[in-house]
Amino acid sequence: MAMVINEEQQMLKESAQGFLAEYAPLAEVRRQRDAGSEKGYADNLWTQMVDMGWAAILVPEAYGGLAFGHVGMGQIVEQSGRTLSASPLFATAILGVTAINHCASEGQKTELLGAIAAGQITTALAVDENIHHAPTQISTTATASGQGYLLNGNKRFVVDGSTADRLIVAARTAGDAGDSEGVSLFIVDPAIAGVEVQRTEMVDCRNYATISFNNVVVPESALLGEEGSGFAALSATLDVGNAFLAAELLGIAQETFDTTLRYLKERKQFGVLIGSFQALQHRAAHWWSEIELCKSVVLKALQALDKGDTKSPLLVSIAKAKLCEVSELATNEAIQMHGGIGMTDEYDIGFFIKRARPAAMLFGGYSYHGDRFALLSGY
């Protein structure tokens, strides 16, 4: 497959660039932060995104979606990285849609995917329970009780967890923490008795939550797919999530480079433009070459997901690990080349490092995916 996007994907990219620049620019990030917004985005932004068709991009046509593919959605997410735009797009239209599409029954898909595509509900994926990403280390339990299940446990770093209409919860119906077998996925209304949601404030001002389940009773219909067989769907969802996190980090790396390059051409020191200093030119050239490599690795991972390639997990871990590395390089270099003002709140460049670090660590950072790549490669 050619390592380029097609004409329709390019049009979507340009459309996203224009939309986000107008309705979710970098200035909006500052405004939401200063206002103490719990959502991190304007109330009408998600409605506008739904009207643009973004919520339906990964939803199959049979359930009211567009089925435009991961490469197409990747163009939107990359542009959101350039403007640091917060929205339910990642948690709902990517993670939620993927999890439901992989394991839900036909009835559940019709009900849930159609509602997501129409913008009627938002979702949040509740997986991790410890400070580090470890999808097999699930201790939250779902015990059969009467005509349903009893949920008990805690989840951390749940993206959009404090505002989502539905939670997709990974819980253990059999086995012990560390086992991939015995994991089930449940769709849970956060408003029911026993669910406690506490918003977690993070440096990127996004919406995360710690969620506790205390003897939460859910019906059998809340189970997505078959009992004990949810880990495959969870793994596939996390792969998709990491591919799009890599795409967002690519947008961050590219925007910080472009912004810093403009600054190098404007800022004078000792009477000359600092962009004329050879040391800075060498650093900028290295930075640019790393971004070009990242463009290929992210596109390859997204293409593999669209093709259903068996090497998708491997390629996704390569992409996430590489973008963790390069986004750190990019945001560090951006601040350093801006000099002292790069450390101040007066300049926007500091917002990028504050978003890049949590995005890189979400669902596994460089070390996690480097190790996963080695394991998948047989080492």
Buried (B, 14 or more C-beta within 10 A) or exposed (E): EEEEBEEEBEEBBEBBBEBBBEBBBBEBBBEBBEEEBEBBBBEEBBEBBBEBBBBBBBBBEEBBBBEBBBBBBBBBBBBBBBBBBBBBBBBBBBBBBBBBBBBBBEEBBBBBBBBBBBBEBBBBBBBBBEEEBBBBBBBBBBEEEEEBBBBBBBBBBBBBBBBBBBBBBBBBBEBEEEBBEBBBBBBBEBEEEBBEBEBBEBEBBBBBBBBBBEEBBBEEBBBBBEBBBBBEBBBBBBBBBBBBBBBBBBBBBBBBBEBBBEBBEEBEEEEEEBBEBEEBEEBBEEBEEBBEEBBEBBBBBBBBBBEEBEEBBBBBBBBBBBBBBBBBBBBBBBBEBBEEEBEEEEBBBBBBBBBBBBBBBBBBBBEBBBBBBEEBEEE
